[in-house]
Amino acid sequence: MNKLIIGFLIGLLLYGCDNTNPDTARKLKQGMITGSDEGASFNWKGIAFAEPPTGALRWRAPRPAAAWEGTRSATEFRSACFQPGGLFGGSDETWSGSEDCLYLNVWSPALTKDEALTQKLPVMMWIHGGANVIGSTDSYDPSQLVEKHQVIVVTVPYRMSSLGWFRHPAFRQDGTSQADQSGNYGTLDTILALNWIKENITSFGGDVDNVTIFGESAGGHNVIALFASPLASGLFDKVIMQSGIVSVPALAAAENYYPDSYISDAISGREVINELLIQDGQANNREQAKEIQDAMALEDIARFARNKTPTELLSAERAARPRKAGMTRAFPDGHVIRSEGIEASFTASQVPRTPIILGTNRDESKLFNAMNPRLVTWGEAGGLYSVIGRMPLEILRPAYYDAISEYGSEFWKLRAADRPASQLVDSGHSDTFVYRFDWDELPEINNVDYARLIGAGHALELLFLFGTALDSTLVKQLVVRDSHPEAKILSEQMQSYWAEFAYTGAPGRGRNGDLPMWSQWSNEPGAAKTMILDSASDGGLTMLDVAYSEAHLLDRLATDSRLTAREQCETLFGLSYSSDDDISSESWNSFADGTCSGLDYSELIKQIDNREGNSDGD
């Protein structure tokens, strides 16, 4: 409530009763809109790009928004897509958002309607993260990037959880197209947003022939899914994947019943229906639900599921989550995503060779390890930090914490950046660039060293890429208390690299030509491959030969004195069990002379499953 009051007062001070400017009028394919004048930039929020995916349109490919009469005001964000509440989507009691959520937002430099028609500025489409379970567009303010570097930024939502990705024979039968039948509805939402950009972005000053897609974490996965999708071919020209994953689940796992082990790499549509039947009182347990479902006509199953509320559906999805499911993500349906998956696109000749940036943060795993009560104790936050609710109190085994976080983060870079980059370059895709974000100058708070606890953790680079949050009171206190000036400089440098890439297809020396040269990835031994992004006092911007291989990482793990022999095996097992890209069987069997394969991991599995059941990840 205080936030709303403060925002209202600031709005009155800056703009009086209305910050709408006639210069913000834009003609779209569907009709006229007006936006907000922020001085050096304009923005338009809550623009419908699809019909509400509700009722009969639930589990259908999105339909373009209908035309409207008159002029619509586009000055307010619309509802986020339906999702669980609580930090990391971990609450069983609260839900937020709406199924009616397919509204995008546009930021541009302050151009009149006529000026916009004379411009051809690069367009950058942002896809948010959140494990494809949580997240919203209103968390991102790209105004600094837009104002400093004269680009257009579009932020897009998409259906999440089982509303966004859902496979069941009932919906393949009643769909009217291959897209309807695909199950990849969240992916199709982002494809429709790209089509909207092609049809409308010239009205904002954007160049339809220069579109960059970028996203972080689950958004990074969704970006690389577009890279691999034949339906998205020709709709974008450049790609930036930040901390994403490239794997997809087995298609059969997404729609078949789970095996008796309840281990699967995807949440099954059939098992979600089982849980809905149990919730409905039609079955007492899973076996009864299977019998009922198998006896139902497919059209009856479709009708039954579409009549459920989003809360009922996502509650059933949570109850149906198997062991080792990983993140909600695209299916290799053979239409939206090629049946051979995303990774095959790195070597496939039919995939357009668009310039691409791949990267991760040095300490990706620490954000998730910090939430693990086996590793970090938490308690109630007090004083200035009471707004947060809970805070970490102690890292229980610092050396052990450092070790497992290091291996988890380096394997993340291997899978999300190094391996794809190597494959791309080997296949002739020379315009491939890799980064690692290393900034970790966090303060000590309540006797906890946040540089050690979080470091250059997952998603931290977003504060720097968008920049505006660095000046907020909370971020200044919790993140950049002792390093705000250098953090601002790094933010400007990152924005400059990203903007230059959007303009030219290579980050080069940044938009102003004054930064260290960011070179293409090279597979040559000893060559500088990775741009390190850090503050000047901690190494600055520099190209280094930082590249990981599975063999090298496992050799280090096998001799790591911070871990006992048992802990080395458990670390390797955890990396394999929890990842979306398992350690190879050859590596597993040969590690520590095969001794790891004979150990009992049941307690570790129980701990991992419990943790994953309480958090949906990135």
SULPE-V737694 format. One line per field, one symbol per residue. burial: # if it has 24 or more other C-alpha atoms within 12 Angstrom, else .. A space follows every 50 residues. Layout:
burial->???
This chain:
burial->..................###.################..########## ####..#########......####.#########.####.#..###### #############..#..################################ ######################.##...####################.# ################################################## ########....#################......#..##.##....... ##.###.#.#######################################.. #######################.##..............#####..#.# #########################...#################..#.# #####################...#..####.##.############### ###########...#########....#########...########### ..##..##.#..#..##################...##..##...#.... ...##..##.########
